[in-house]
């Protein structure tokens, strides 16, 4: 765990900015020290990387929050989109550099081409990326339910959900098709529906695949339930949904 001062030194993000991200719910610390100082773990730093990449692409904080807190957020998909956007931005900057050099060599009157200033391609892709994450009924329902929660209530809801994964961890060496594991899947589905958004079987199946796919989400689940918990939960969810 790193303190807010250590994170600031490592990332170049000011302490004030990190505090602001916490205050608006964009980047929550993993916990607090005995003295009340914010503490950040590896998962929080991965989220900060995502935020900073989107900021480099000039996404507003509101859009970034909608994307990374979307129920269907997929880190790998987000990175693929960010790479595409950065490549488009690089292409745009290269065109501007070429134009500036031509003007320097030949003069402005010799080259009256304004196409290098056209950002339509970049803007359209960015708009599609934002729409892909935020324009879903599930996210809109989540946003509505989260609106009235305090920071403490949000943290407590997250803690309660992780306790369900701890229960998965306690039976992860067993059969994911067992009655015990299937009861936990139903419990998880009901909890998500009650506190986040209506968790249909289709959404649940997608979440199960995300849980077991590796990366930040898998690591978070395994850190609470033990190694292999995310994959076990994913298998139990797959069996649950296939039986419907």
Rosetta silent file (secondary structure, phi, psi, omega in degrees, C-alpha in Angstrom):
SEQUENCE: XXXXXXXXXXXXXXXXXXXXXXXXXXXXXXXXXXXXXXXXXXXXXXXXXXXXXXXXXXXXXXXXXXXXXXXXXXXXXXXXXXXXXXXXXXXXXXXXXXXXXXXXXXXXXXXXXXXXXXXXXXXXXXXXXXXXXXXXXXXXXXXXXXXXXXXXXXXXXXXXXXXXXXXXXXXXXXXXXXXXXXXXXXXXXXXXXXXXXXXXXXXXXXXXXXXXXXXXXXXXXXXXXXXXXXXXXXXXXXXXXXXX
SCORE:     score description
SCORE:     0.000 S_00000001
   1 L     0.000  142.710 -179.688    0.000    0.000    0.000 S_00000001
   2 E  -119.724  144.241  176.396    1.199    3.507   -0.805 S_00000001
   3 E   -76.840  166.726  179.859    0.288    6.788    0.858 S_00000001
   4 H   -62.275  -32.685  177.590   -1.146    9.644   -1.144 S_00000001
   5 H   -67.407  -41.001  179.368    2.241   11.396   -0.941 S_00000001
   6 H   -66.894  -40.275  178.020    4.026    8.333   -2.347 S_00000001
   7 H   -64.115  -40.491  179.448    1.495    7.979   -5.168 S_00000001
   8 H   -62.055  -45.118  179.573    1.902   11.662   -6.001 S_00000001
   9 H   -64.861  -38.496 -175.774    5.699   11.348   -6.174 S_00000001
  10 H   -74.389  -36.053 -172.254    5.524    8.182   -8.280 S_00000001
  11 H  -102.680  -19.263 -176.177    2.893    9.347  -10.773 S_00000001
  12 L    83.426    2.188  176.778    3.369   13.100  -10.939 S_00000001
  13 L   -85.849  130.134 -175.854   -0.298   13.617  -10.038 S_00000001
  14 L   -66.099  154.395  177.661   -0.649   16.263   -7.362 S_00000001
  15 H   -59.886  -40.443 -179.956   -1.967   15.402   -3.907 S_00000001
  16 H   -61.287  -40.590  179.010   -4.757   17.922   -4.402 S_00000001
  17 H   -65.820  -43.127  178.093   -5.816   16.183   -7.626 S_00000001
  18 H   -61.718  -40.083  177.433   -5.827   12.749   -5.951 S_00000001
  19 H   -64.757  -38.421  178.810   -7.926   14.162   -3.132 S_00000001
  20 H   -66.967  -42.450  177.605  -10.319   15.651   -5.667 S_00000001
  21 H   -59.265  -37.440  177.177  -10.620   12.333   -7.524 S_00000001
  22 H   -67.837  -43.424 -175.299  -11.553   10.700   -4.224 S_00000001
  23 H   -63.442  -35.934 -179.352  -14.047   13.429   -3.380 S_00000001
  24 L   -90.749   -0.603  177.096  -15.950   13.056   -6.683 S_00000001
  25 L    83.795   13.669 -179.347  -15.831    9.253   -6.527 S_00000001
  26 L   -79.564  -43.157 -179.810  -13.518    8.824   -9.527 S_00000001
  27 L  -137.830  101.484  179.097  -10.614    7.152   -7.698 S_00000001
  28 L   -84.981  141.858  171.961  -11.238    5.819   -4.226 S_00000001
  29 L   -67.909  157.645  179.509   -8.300    4.848   -1.996 S_00000001
  30 L   -73.930  -21.223  179.723   -8.096    1.180   -1.036 S_00000001
  31 E  -179.865 -167.283 -178.633   -8.204    2.165    2.621 S_00000001
  32 E  -135.395  147.024  176.810   -6.947    4.556    5.267 S_00000001
  33 L   -74.269  171.662  178.263   -4.067    4.479    7.705 S_00000001
  34 L   -59.714  -26.384  179.490   -4.589    4.622   11.449 S_00000001
  35 L   -89.219    0.260  177.197   -3.970    8.355   11.208 S_00000001
  36 L    92.285    9.477  179.888   -6.632    8.725    8.497 S_00000001
  37 L   -82.384  144.822  178.849   -4.325    9.092    5.485 S_00000001
  38 E   -65.434  140.681  178.217   -5.423    7.703    2.120 S_00000001
  39 E  -126.461  138.289 -175.945   -3.767    4.419    1.084 S_00000001
  40 E  -123.201  135.694  177.504   -3.603    3.080   -2.491 S_00000001
  41 L  -104.614 -175.075 -178.238   -2.979   -0.485   -3.663 S_00000001
  42 H   -60.367  -38.018 -179.939   -1.981   -1.889   -7.058 S_00000001
  43 H   -63.745  -39.523  179.334   -5.582   -1.994   -8.286 S_00000001
  44 H   -65.974  -37.468  178.719   -6.032    1.703   -7.483 S_00000001
  45 H   -67.991  -35.848  175.757   -2.840    2.543   -9.399 S_00000001
  46 H   -62.853  -41.231  177.564   -4.115    0.566  -12.417 S_00000001
  47 H   -64.137  -39.548  178.407   -7.314    2.616  -12.301 S_00000001
  48 H   -62.492  -38.697  176.402   -5.241    5.798  -12.080 S_00000001
  49 H   -59.234  -43.916  178.334   -3.372    4.727  -15.223 S_00000001
  50 H   -60.167  -44.665 -179.903   -6.699    4.378  -17.024 S_00000001
  51 H   -60.380  -45.327 -176.696   -7.769    7.826  -15.832 S_00000001
  52 H   -68.187  -34.821  176.811   -4.514    9.436  -16.963 S_00000001
  53 H   -64.847  -43.304  178.009   -4.685    7.775  -20.391 S_00000001
  54 H   -65.910  -35.663  177.879   -8.196    9.120  -20.897 S_00000001
  55 H   -65.216  -37.654  176.382   -7.049   12.555  -19.676 S_00000001
  56 H   -60.640  -29.708  178.698   -4.252   12.500  -22.282 S_00000001
  57 L   -89.020    7.342  174.493   -7.025   12.000  -24.820 S_00000001
  58 L    66.341   31.105  172.685   -8.809   15.054  -23.348 S_00000001
  59 L   -75.327  135.877  174.407  -11.830   13.129  -22.056 S_00000001
  60 L   -63.946  151.784 -179.032  -13.778   15.122  -19.429 S_00000001
  61 H   -58.186  -36.536 -179.685  -13.671   13.652  -15.923 S_00000001
  62 H   -61.565  -41.126  178.812  -17.410   13.009  -16.040 S_00000001
  63 H   -68.993  -39.466  178.804  -16.998   10.838  -19.146 S_00000001
  64 H   -61.690  -44.060  179.958  -14.029    9.007  -17.639 S_00000001
  65 H   -61.983  -41.802  179.676  -16.033    8.236  -14.517 S_00000001
  66 H   -63.202  -38.357 -178.002  -18.939    6.951  -16.593 S_00000001
  67 H   -70.335  -53.371 -172.450  -16.609    4.677  -18.582 S_00000001
  68 H   -75.281  -16.633  177.280  -14.531    3.127  -15.790 S_00000001
  69 L  -102.397    6.742  177.146  -17.537    2.675  -13.512 S_00000001
  70 L   -64.065  139.367  177.472  -19.705    1.171  -16.229 S_00000001
  71 L   -57.584  -26.192 -177.914  -21.035   -2.290  -15.267 S_00000001
  72 L  -100.704   15.933 -177.205  -19.643   -3.588  -18.560 S_00000001
  73 L   -61.085  129.933  179.943  -16.196   -1.963  -18.212 S_00000001
  74 L  -127.136  114.036 -175.220  -13.464   -4.140  -19.682 S_00000001
  75 H   -58.414  -42.628 -178.460   -9.894   -2.947  -19.084 S_00000001
  76 H   -64.939  -43.001  177.923   -8.497   -4.717  -22.167 S_00000001
  77 H   -62.639  -40.727  179.151  -11.209   -3.271  -24.410 S_00000001
  78 H   -62.874  -41.998  179.204  -10.570    0.183  -22.952 S_00000001
  79 H   -64.416  -40.358  177.299   -6.846   -0.124  -23.647 S_00000001
  80 H   -59.906  -42.994  179.015   -7.539   -1.183  -27.233 S_00000001
  81 H   -66.198  -40.682  179.926   -9.723    1.900  -27.681 S_00000001
  82 H   -64.268  -40.427  178.421   -7.120    4.147  -26.046 S_00000001
  83 H   -61.979  -45.147  178.737   -4.390    2.798  -28.334 S_00000001
  84 H   -60.411  -45.001  179.730   -6.558    3.471  -31.392 S_00000001
  85 H   -64.309  -40.209  178.615   -7.333    6.999  -30.195 S_00000001
  86 H   -66.232  -37.405  176.934   -3.672    7.695  -29.422 S_00000001
  87 H   -65.332  -41.087  176.904   -2.682    6.445  -32.884 S_00000001
  88 H   -64.263  -39.350  178.536   -5.307    8.711  -34.460 S_00000001
  89 H   -65.211  -41.280  178.120   -4.021   11.612  -32.349 S_00000001
  90 H   -62.676  -42.983  177.551   -0.441   10.842  -33.431 S_00000001
  91 H   -59.314  -42.170  178.628   -1.557   10.760  -37.073 S_00000001
  92 H   -64.453  -44.214  179.837   -3.221   14.151  -36.597 S_00000001
  93 H   -66.412  -38.196  177.901   -0.113   15.639  -34.938 S_00000001
  94 H   -61.798  -38.680  178.419    2.152   14.236  -37.669 S_00000001
  95 H   -65.333  -40.575  178.209   -0.030   15.970  -40.273 S_00000001
  96 H   -65.348  -39.826  179.130    0.246   19.258  -38.388 S_00000001
  97 H   -64.228  -44.080  178.712    4.036   18.895  -38.121 S_00000001
  98 H   -61.197  -43.237  179.543    4.336   18.217  -41.856 S_00000001
  99 H   -63.077  -44.154 -179.657    2.174   21.246  -42.635 S_00000001
 100 H   -61.192  -40.235  179.095    4.198   23.499  -40.318 S_00000001
 101 H   -66.546  -39.485  178.930    7.443   22.381  -41.972 S_00000001
 102 H   -65.364  -40.128  178.352    6.029   22.995  -45.444 S_00000001
 103 H   -64.550  -40.658  178.903    4.891   26.484  -44.429 S_00000001
 104 H   -61.853  -39.740 -175.721    8.330   27.166  -42.953 S_00000001
 105 H   -80.890  -39.556 -169.720   10.051   26.041  -46.175 S_00000001
 106 H  -111.825  -16.290 -176.245    7.623   27.352  -48.796 S_00000001
 107 L    93.790  155.721 -175.076    5.543   30.013  -47.038 S_00000001
 108 H   -65.064  -37.943 -176.250    1.853   30.017  -46.161 S_00000001
 109 H   -66.423  -26.386 -178.825    0.655   31.121  -49.596 S_00000001
 110 H   -74.236  -20.171 -178.339    2.352   28.130  -51.246 S_00000001
 111 L  -138.677   98.436 -179.507    0.293   25.707  -49.180 S_00000001
 112 L  -103.433   32.504  179.135   -3.286   26.624  -48.407 S_00000001
 113 L   -85.030  122.448 -179.161   -4.266   23.068  -47.388 S_00000001
 114 L  -106.315    7.792 -176.380   -6.316   23.046  -44.166 S_00000001
 115 H   -64.287  -25.877 -179.225   -6.977   19.290  -44.037 S_00000001
 116 H   -64.945  -20.187 -178.719   -4.313   18.827  -41.349 S_00000001
 117 H   -87.986   -5.340 -176.498   -6.580   20.695  -38.914 S_00000001
 118 L   -76.196  117.706  178.977   -9.472   18.284  -39.462 S_00000001
 119 L  -108.846   16.901 -174.845  -10.082   16.215  -36.287 S_00000001
 120 H   -57.274  -44.672 -177.948  -13.346   14.658  -37.485 S_00000001
 121 H   -61.940  -44.930  178.712  -11.962   11.099  -37.599 S_00000001
 122 H   -65.576  -44.398 -178.377  -10.546   11.360  -34.072 S_00000001
 123 H   -64.095  -40.357 -178.928  -13.672   13.033  -32.704 S_00000001
 124 H   -65.980  -42.016  179.777  -16.001   10.435  -34.205 S_00000001
 125 H   -66.899  -41.069  178.540  -14.055    7.506  -32.779 S_00000001
 126 H   -60.818  -41.107  179.831  -13.878    9.155  -29.342 S_00000001
 127 H   -63.813  -40.764  178.444  -17.642    9.701  -29.418 S_00000001
 128 H   -65.372  -38.798  179.798  -18.240    6.041  -30.290 S_00000001
 129 H   -63.491  -44.131  179.436  -15.937    4.936  -27.467 S_00000001
 130 H   -63.945  -42.662 -177.933  -17.821    7.058  -24.922 S_00000001
 131 H   -64.746  -36.494 -177.507  -21.191    5.846  -26.182 S_00000001
 132 H   -61.781  -30.587 -177.297  -20.125    2.189  -25.985 S_00000001
 133 H   -92.873  -37.318 -169.031  -19.562    2.464  -22.226 S_00000001
 134 H  -102.963  -16.428 -172.418  -22.201    4.846  -20.996 S_00000001
 135 L   -95.202   60.813  178.059  -25.244    4.510  -23.217 S_00000001
 136 L  -132.643  147.680  177.697  -26.793    1.392  -21.686 S_00000001
 137 H   -58.854  -37.024 -178.934  -29.888    0.940  -19.509 S_00000001
 138 H   -61.779  -44.920  179.978  -27.775   -0.943  -16.943 S_00000001
 139 H   -66.569  -40.670 -179.185  -25.374    1.957  -16.503 S_00000001
 140 H   -62.696  -37.394  176.829  -28.183    4.490  -16.313 S_00000001
 141 H   -67.270  -42.217  177.921  -29.848    2.420  -13.590 S_00000001
 142 H   -60.144  -45.245 -178.535  -26.529    2.116  -11.748 S_00000001
 143 H   -61.109  -39.163 -179.312  -25.976    5.878  -11.978 S_00000001
 144 H   -66.912  -43.457 -179.001  -29.445    6.532  -10.567 S_00000001
 145 H   -69.611  -33.620 -177.046  -28.971    4.152   -7.616 S_00000001
 146 H   -78.999  -17.424 -171.897  -25.487    5.478   -6.827 S_00000001
 147 H   -57.810  -41.766 -174.407  -26.538    9.122   -6.934 S_00000001
 148 L   -92.142    4.200 -176.979  -27.832    9.336   -3.383 S_00000001
 149 L   -84.568  143.342  172.203  -25.134    7.271   -1.673 S_00000001
 150 L   -80.642  169.444  178.589  -22.493    8.754    0.581 S_00000001
 151 H   -60.642  -40.426 -179.162  -18.852    7.744    0.216 S_00000001
 152 H   -65.380  -40.036  178.928  -19.156    5.510    3.273 S_00000001
 153 H   -66.404  -38.282  178.618  -22.259    3.804    1.874 S_00000001
 154 H   -63.701  -45.257  178.843  -20.528    3.216   -1.452 S_00000001
 155 H   -63.778  -39.717 -179.639  -17.528    1.633    0.271 S_00000001
 156 H   -66.658  -38.673  177.644  -19.791   -0.507    2.459 S_00000001
 157 H   -63.488  -43.317  176.838  -21.739   -1.759   -0.560 S_00000001
 158 H   -62.626  -39.933  179.245  -18.492   -2.730   -2.259 S_00000001
 159 H   -63.756  -41.549 -179.870  -17.304   -4.466    0.901 S_00000001
 160 H   -63.773  -38.234  178.489  -20.536   -6.470    1.136 S_00000001
 161 H   -66.455  -39.156  178.683  -20.164   -7.621   -2.459 S_00000001
 162 H   -67.319  -26.217  176.159  -16.587   -8.737   -1.816 S_00000001
 163 H   -65.727  -32.589  175.726  -17.864  -10.765    1.141 S_00000001
 164 H   -65.093  -39.192  177.187  -19.899  -12.812   -1.324 S_00000001
 165 H   -68.276  -30.493  174.329  -16.687  -13.554   -3.204 S_00000001
 166 H   -62.898  -36.536  176.788  -15.119  -14.544    0.104 S_00000001
 167 H   -67.375  -38.891  173.313  -17.922  -17.122    0.372 S_00000001
 168 H   -59.835  -41.186 -179.082  -17.083  -18.344   -3.123 S_00000001
 169 H   -61.735  -33.539 -178.422  -13.474  -18.621   -1.975 S_00000001
 170 H   -67.776  -21.525 -178.471  -14.454  -20.838    0.927 S_00000001
 171 L  -118.144   13.147 -172.273  -15.864  -23.462   -1.499 S_00000001
 172 L   -65.478  -16.810  178.344  -13.549  -22.895   -4.476 S_00000001
 173 L   -87.555    0.952  179.661  -11.951  -26.327   -4.163 S_00000001
 174 L   -97.147 -157.600 -177.743  -15.313  -27.981   -4.677 S_00000001
 175 L   -93.217  122.993  179.588  -17.623  -28.419   -7.674 S_00000001
 176 L   -63.939  -15.192  177.960  -18.888  -25.154   -9.238 S_00000001
 177 L   -89.628   -2.643 -177.874  -22.079  -27.039  -10.130 S_00000001
 178 L   -64.198  156.963  179.400  -22.766  -27.904   -6.483 S_00000001
 179 H   -58.596  -37.697 -178.576  -25.907  -26.617   -4.805 S_00000001
 180 H   -62.900  -45.436 -179.665  -23.759  -24.497   -2.472 S_00000001
 181 H   -67.677  -38.120 -178.748  -21.966  -22.753   -5.328 S_00000001
 182 H   -69.329  -33.600  175.017  -25.186  -22.213   -7.262 S_00000001
 183 H   -63.156  -38.407  179.163  -26.859  -20.639   -4.224 S_00000001
 184 H   -67.226  -36.536  177.104  -23.960  -18.173   -4.080 S_00000001
 185 H   -61.522  -46.336  177.813  -24.434  -17.294   -7.756 S_00000001
 186 H   -60.926  -40.451  179.161  -28.077  -16.476   -7.072 S_00000001
 187 H   -62.287  -42.737  179.076  -27.041  -14.467   -4.017 S_00000001
 188 H   -64.344  -45.836 -179.771  -24.552  -12.483   -6.120 S_00000001
 189 H   -60.285  -44.172 -179.877  -27.104  -11.837   -8.867 S_00000001
 190 H   -65.697  -38.314 -179.787  -29.688  -10.632   -6.360 S_00000001
 191 H   -64.915  -45.083  179.654  -27.153   -8.387   -4.628 S_00000001
 192 H   -61.472  -43.070 -179.907  -26.104   -6.731   -7.904 S_00000001
 193 H   -63.363  -37.392 -176.998  -29.755   -6.191   -8.860 S_00000001
 194 H   -74.529  -34.160 -170.349  -30.551   -4.659   -5.483 S_00000001
 195 H  -112.359  -17.657 -175.438  -27.557   -2.317   -5.246 S_00000001
 196 L  -123.656  -65.965 -177.057  -26.280   -1.618   -8.760 S_00000001
 197 L  -163.994  161.959 -179.453  -28.511   -2.519  -11.733 S_00000001
 198 L   -62.932  112.350 -174.244  -30.904   -5.242  -12.874 S_00000001
 199 L   -93.949   88.215  177.457  -28.578   -8.206  -13.325 S_00000001
 200 L   -68.446  167.446  177.513  -30.194  -10.309  -16.032 S_00000001
 201 H   -61.211  -34.638  179.350  -28.832  -13.765  -16.814 S_00000001
 202 H   -66.108  -45.272  177.866  -27.205  -12.310  -19.916 S_00000001
 203 H   -64.635  -42.296  179.835  -25.428   -9.599  -17.924 S_00000001
 204 H   -59.826  -42.636  179.090  -24.475  -12.123  -15.243 S_00000001
 205 H   -61.134  -40.830  177.505  -22.935  -14.425  -17.844 S_00000001
 206 H   -64.684  -40.011  177.345  -20.877  -11.519  -19.164 S_00000001
 207 H   -63.072  -41.219  179.440  -19.721  -10.635  -15.656 S_00000001
 208 H   -59.062  -40.815  178.172  -18.690  -14.242  -15.059 S_00000001
 209 H   -66.170  -38.675  178.909  -16.462  -14.148  -18.123 S_00000001
 210 H   -66.919  -39.432 -179.961  -14.945  -10.865  -16.977 S_00000001
 211 H   -57.548  -39.399 -172.655  -14.283  -12.216  -13.472 S_00000001
 212 L   -94.751    1.361 -170.767  -12.233  -15.094  -14.866 S_00000001
 213 L   -82.053   -5.486 -176.972  -10.517  -13.214  -17.709 S_00000001
 214 L    91.473  169.274  179.687   -7.505  -12.049  -15.710 S_00000001
 215 L    92.890 -159.761 -171.605   -6.397   -8.540  -14.881 S_00000001
 216 H   -59.710  -44.766 -176.773   -7.592   -6.129  -12.224 S_00000001
 217 H   -65.469  -43.867  177.725  -11.020   -7.653  -11.619 S_00000001
 218 H   -61.220  -44.395 -179.182   -9.647  -11.196  -11.249 S_00000001
 219 H   -62.237  -41.419 -179.399   -6.918   -9.981   -8.900 S_00000001
 220 H   -63.577  -43.536 -179.938   -9.405   -8.111   -6.706 S_00000001
 221 H   -66.254  -44.414 -179.481  -11.670  -11.154   -6.348 S_00000001
 222 H   -66.508  -30.276  179.638   -8.752  -13.502   -5.654 S_00000001
 223 H   -67.853  -24.090  179.293   -7.341  -11.104   -3.071 S_00000001
 224 H   -94.065  -40.042 -175.391  -10.557  -11.511   -1.087 S_00000001
 225 H  -102.265  -10.455 -176.448  -11.409  -15.167   -1.662 S_00000001
 226 L   103.589  157.040 -176.986   -8.007  -16.680   -2.360 S_00000001
 227 L   -57.116  132.520  179.625   -6.278  -17.691   -5.576 S_00000001
 228 L    96.036   -7.875 -177.829   -8.652  -19.325   -8.021 S_00000001
 229 H   -64.558  -42.819 -177.316  -11.802  -17.741   -6.598 S_00000001
 230 H   -63.003  -43.682  179.517  -12.513  -15.620   -9.676 S_00000001
 231 H   -66.018  -41.917  178.279  -12.208  -18.566  -12.053 S_00000001
 232 H   -61.436  -46.415  179.080  -14.363  -20.730   -9.766 S_00000001
 233 H   -61.742  -40.681  178.182  -17.035  -18.011   -9.551 S_00000001
 234 H   -61.797  -42.240  178.158  -16.912  -17.611  -13.328 S_00000001
 235 H   -64.692  -42.746 -179.999  -17.424  -21.348  -13.810 S_00000001
 236 H   -63.211  -39.867  178.258  -20.301  -21.411  -11.306 S_00000001
 237 H   -66.161  -41.731  179.163  -21.965  -18.480  -13.079 S_00000001
 238 H   -60.140  -44.127  179.353  -21.546  -20.166  -16.487 S_00000001
 239 H   -65.264  -42.076  179.391  -23.222  -23.340  -15.186 S_00000001
 240 H   -59.463  -47.826 -176.262  -25.984  -21.298  -13.530 S_00000001
 241 H   -72.416  -33.704  179.315  -26.795  -19.384  -16.702 S_00000001
 242 H   -67.366  -25.827 -177.713  -26.552  -22.449  -18.951 S_00000001
 243 L   -83.181   -3.692 -177.885  -29.168  -24.191  -16.829 S_00000001
 244 L   -81.212    0.000    0.000  -31.774  -21.471  -17.410 S_00000001
